[in-house]
Amino acid sequence: MNTPTLLPDRTRLVCRVLKWLALLILVLMVAAYFLLDVSSTILDSAWEGLQPHVREDVSYSGGKKLLLHVLAAIGYFSLTLIVIGAARVFSVFQKGVVFAPAAVRAVRFLGLTIFLFAAVQLILPTLMVLGLTYDNGPGNRALTLGINSNTVILLMIGAVILVIGQILTQATDIAHENEQFI
């Protein structure tokens, strides 16, 4: 049986360095969330988007605070999934094998995390404002809808990486089939 095609040593070294850099970034992101009170910063940005007359009617119950902090955590930690996905891709490629099921899974996971992050960022502001104002009186509830180009671009990038993952699946199948003939 033929040895699998390996990536050049230089590429493998770059992947190794990038994997550890991604893991360091992941640790820093998690630490920053708790040390810098990122959740409150996210809530403050949602609060600033409300009209003054709507703000006056907002009351914070324990359940509402919990809901808002959970939404803020989901929004923040969805970004960490991208970093985990990138570290996973770099980890697979540092081994040098490209046409392997592990590489396919890693690339697909990265595409899925980017797509999910963009989807979360698309609906999160709306959910935050709804969470702030759902129990306000009539006329003082708010609903915000917003789509920005960055979110649309991230959705497209995630979709493209998912397609590349599917193409890599086909390439892996072809490489495995070719190994059988040699």
C-alpha angles and dihedrals in degrees: 000000000000121000113250120257108266129203117249116273092247092055090047090051091050090050091050092052092045091049092056091043090053091049090050090050089050092054091047092050093051091046091047092052092059101031098044097038092237091173091065091048091054090048091049091055090053090047092052090056092063123095114249094245090052092049091057092062096048115109123185116225123178091254093050092050090050092049093050094047091048090051091048091050092049090051093048100041093047084071091054089058088063090053090049089050092050091048089050092052091048091047092054094045094047086068087060100232114122104171100057134112090245090059091049092051092047094050092046091048091052091050091048093049092050091048092047092046090054091047091050091049089050096055102027098083090051092049092047093053091044089050091052097047109026093107097041120118123266112294092021099077118103136207122187126191122184138163121186129189094246091060093048091048091050090050089053093046091050090050092048092051090049089053090048087052089054091049089049088053090057092045090050091051091049092047091050091048091050090052089058092058097048 
